[in-house]
Structure formats: structure tokens, C-alpha cells
């Protein structure tokens, strides 16, 4: 199929883009990488009257790394962020998760901010933003604002962005020193949407578990962060039986069944992946363990 007719806008600045969005309102859609939007247009699941193409907008393709966060502009491709060595050094979780995003050809074009703004429950990067306590930077014709991750995601494919607003960047917070991370998922075929996925962050202080948190893919409607510290606090990471998080995870996830897997299978998979992810994150948090799998 082909898209329904639309007016194509090619602004060159953020101000021009937000001006168009202010004019067209609900009739407009923003195009960045297009790896989610274009298929929806072709299948006529989305039929905007106006398409605001960001490809020529200047100043949105940068990655900035500070001691506190990794800031990613709206036109940064998944592949560019995946290969960004400073971003990896500051937050290995980004690369760990990005390796699971679709296929390389999709990562070469798709954008990290676009994936987050799409708010697909099967997407990896919204969950990473949550685990990193991230923020979405938003611009409109009337000004700018910042939306914490927990206020940004309202439901599947639904965010708190107003029709006239543009997500110009996201900031992934850097996790505390001594934190190990990992991201694991299972799909029918590599590159397919995950049947279930889990990101884990374990902080070790003075040789003992200080904090352990999880986030999920494909088993919750919106990104959530589950704190599972209590059963493990103060324990030596290598001596921990991470299956102690089983009941907490099983109660936190709310999967739905489909033609690929039943709800119960997805829940079981989320529980088992959580155990694996926590153990891997704890190992990478150990002194001398390096930065985790790249």
C-alpha cells in the first residue's frame, strides 16, 4: 500500500518545525528516522494531512556526554549512538540495549529519540530511558519544557507530548559509580520484536549489593522500573541467588498473549530473564570486571 496524501514540510530550524506544528495541530506528524512511522503510513494506520520532516533541521544530530548524563539529539541514529565511545564509557547500558534494536539497516536510519517518542511497549529505548531516570526535552512555538520519563509515557503508543510539541532531545542519566548493567531479551528471530526483554542495573558498594533495579520490554504497557533491592541488600554479589526476585517480577509484569506467545509464557520468560540479567549486571559491577558486554 501507499500512504494517504499529505503535505510535506522540510523545516531547517527547530523554530520553523514548531511553527508548522503549531499551525497544523492534530493533523501533523513528525518524521525523523521514519522506521516506525513510514510503515504505519504505508498501511494507512496513520493518515496525517501534514508530515514535518526533521532531516534538514540543524543542531539535532549531536551526542553530548557529561558527568551526569548522555544527551541525545532528535536526529541521532541508533547506530551512531551505539558506536559512540564516550556515550558507552558513561553509560554502557545504551550500547547493550541498542544491540537488540531491530536489524543493523534499521539502526542505521532509525533515531533513538524517535523510538522513545513512538512509545512502543516492545521498544528497548523507552525502557532504557526509564532505568536511567531520563528526561525528554520538548520545544514548541510557545517555549520549551522538560518531561521526566515517568510523566512522558501514558500508554502504548501514547505520550504526554502535545500535538504542537517536538521532542528535540533526551537525556539518559548516568548511573552511580559501582553500577553494573546489562540488557537481555528473547525473540523468535534476531531483530524481531522481543517476546520479553529485561534491563538490569546493580550497584555494588564496598563489596555488597546496595541497589538492584529492573526494567522490561514487551511485558508492560508503559516502561516501569522495579526496585528489587530488598531481598539482596548487603549481600556479596557472587553469593546471591537472584531467583529471589521471582515473585516481585511476576507481580510487576502485565503481559498480554498473542499469536507469538501466551501471557503466561511471557511472564515466565520475564522472570527467567530477570534472574539472568541481575546476575550479569552484578558481575559487571564487580571491581576489575570492566564495562560489561559491548
N, C-alpha and C positions, 0 to 999 in steps of 0.2 A: 504494500500500500504506500501511498504518498501522503505527506502532510496536507491538512486543510490549508487554504490560502491564508497568508499572513503578511504583514508589513515588516520588512527587515530594517532594523535600526543599527547603525555602526558608530556609536559614540567614540570619541577619542580621549575623553576625560571622565572622571567619576562624576563631576558636576553635570556633564551632558547626559550621562547614563541615568542619574537620579531625576533629572528634569523630565526625561522621557517617561520614566516610571511614574512620576507624579501625574503626568498627562493621561497615561493610558490605564492606570489603576489595575483592576482585576483582569483586564483584557491583555495584560502583558506577561511575558515570561523572560527570564534571564538565561542567556546561553553563555556558558564558559567552555568547558570541555565537551559537553554535549553527549557524553557516553550513556547517560540515563535519559536525558530529555529527548534526543533525536529518535530513539526507538519508540518512545511514547508518542511523539508527533507522527511518526510513520504509521503507527497502529491507531492513530486518532483517539488515543486515551487522553491526550491533551490537545486542545484546539485553540490556542491563543490567537488573538487577532494581531498581536504585535510581538515580535521577537527582538529583544535587546541583546545584541551580540557584543560581548566584552573583549573580544580578541584584540582589538586595536587600542584599548584603553591603557594608558601608560601608568606605571607605578604600582601595578598589581601583581607583578611576577617575581617578587623578592622573598627571600627567606632570611629572617633576622634572628640571631641567637644571642641571648643574654644569659646572665646567671640565673634568672628567674623563669624564663620562658623561651619557647621557639615560636616565632610569629611567622605565619604562612599567608602570603597574599592570595587573592582570589584566582589568579591565573597560574599559580604554581602547579605544574603537573605532578601526578603521583610519582612518576619515575624520577623526576628531578629531586623531589624531597627524599625519596628512597636512597638516592646516591649522594645526598648532601652530607659530607663527613662531619661538619660542625654540628648539624642537627642530630646526627647519630650519636656523637660524643655526648651531647647534652641530654638526649632522650632516646635511648636505644629502642624503646617501645615503638617509636614511629616506624623505623625500618622493619622491625619484627612483624608489625601488623600489615604494612604496605606490601610485603612479600605475598600476602594472601589475597590482595585485591585483584580479582579477575585474572586477566592474562597480560603479559608484557605490552602487547599492542594497545590494550585498553589503558594501561597505566601511562603509556607514552602520550596519551591525549587527555585522559580524564584529569580533573582537578580535585585536590583534597578538599578545598572549601566547598566546591560544588557538590561533592559527595555528602558532606555534612549538611549542607542546606537541603539536599534531597531527602534526608531523614529517613532512609530506608532501614527498617529493623534488621535487615540482612547485611547491612553495610558495616565494614570494620571501623572506619574512621570516626563515626559518631561515638562509638563506644570508647575509642581511644581518647577522644576529647573529654569524655566523662571521667575516665580513670585519671587523666592528667589535670582534672579540675579546670578545664579550659573555658575560654571566653570567645564569643563571636562578636567581632567589630562590625557595626552596621552604619551605613550612611543613607541619608535621604535628602531631599531638597530642603528640608527644614532643619537639618543638622545631623549630628552623629550620636550614637549611643553604644553601650556595650551590654551584651546579654550573657549572663552566666549559663553554662551548659544546661543546668537543671531547670532553667526557665525557658530555654530555647526549644527543646523538644516537647511537643504537646501530644503527639500520637504518631502512628505510622504515616509517613509522608506528610506530616503536619508540623509546622514550626510557628514560633511567635513572630516571625517576620511579617510586617505589614506589606500589602501589595506594592506600595511605593518605596519600599526599603531594599537596599542592596547589601549583601554580606561582602565586605571588602577584604576581610582577613579573619583568621582565627589565631588564638594564642594557646598553645599547649603548655601548661605549667610544668616546670622541671620538678621531678620527684626528689625527695630528700636524699642526702648522701647516705650510702649504705643500702640503697634500694635496688633490688634485682627485679627484672621484668621479663615477661615472655608473652607470646600470643600464639595460641594453637586453635585449630579448627578442623572439622571434618566435612568433606563434601563428597558427593557421588563421583565427581571427576575434578581434578585440579582446575581451579579457575571458575567452577560453578559456584552458585550461592551456597554458603555453608548450611549444612543441616543443623549445626551448632558450632559456636566458637566461644572462646574464653580468653580474656586478657587478665594477667595477674601481676600484682606488684607486692613484693615482700620486702619490708625494711628490717634490717638487722642492726642492732646497736649493742656494742660490747659482747658480741658473740651470741646474742639471744634475739629471738623474734620480738620486734617492737610493734609491727603493724603488718597486716595482711589484708589485701583487698582484691576484689574480682569485678570484672565487667563482662557482658555477654553479647553474643551476636545470634540472631535468629530464634531466640527463645524468650524475648521480652518485647513488648510493643514499642517501648522507648528505651534509650540507654539508661541503665541503672548501675550504681556502684554498691557492691555488697561488702561490708566490713566483716571479715571472718577472724579477726584478731583474737577474740576471747579464748577459744579453745587452745591457742598455741602461744599466747603471750608469755615471754620469759623462757621459753624452751630453746634448746640448741637446735638450729635448723636441721642438721643432719640426723637428729634423733626423732624428728616429728613424724607422726603418722597423719598425713594430710587428708586422709579419708575422714578425719574428724569434722570436716566441713560439709559432709554429705547432706545432713538434714537441713542445714542453713541454705545450701544451694537449691535443694529440691523444693523448698518452700518459697524461694525467691523468684524462680523462673516460672513463666506462664506460657509455655509453648502451645502452638496450635498444630494439629495434624493436617497433612495434605497428601498429595499423590506420592510424595517422596519419602515421607516418614510420618509415623503416628506421633501424637503429642507425648505419649509415654516414652517412646524411643528417644525423642529429642531431649526429654528431661533426663533420662538415663545417660545420654551422651554428654549433656552439660555437666552432670555430676562427675563423670569419669574424667572429662577434660579439665575440670577444675582441680581435681587431685593432681593430674599430670602438670598443669600449669603452675600450681603453687610450689610443687617440688622443684621444677626447673627454675622458677624465679628465685627461690630460696638458695639454690646452688649458685646462681649468678650473683647473688648478694654477698656470698662468702668472700673474705679477703683473698685477693690474688686470683679471683675467678674470671677477671676480665669484664667485658661489657655485654656478655650474653651472645646468643646466636645472631649473626648478622645476615 
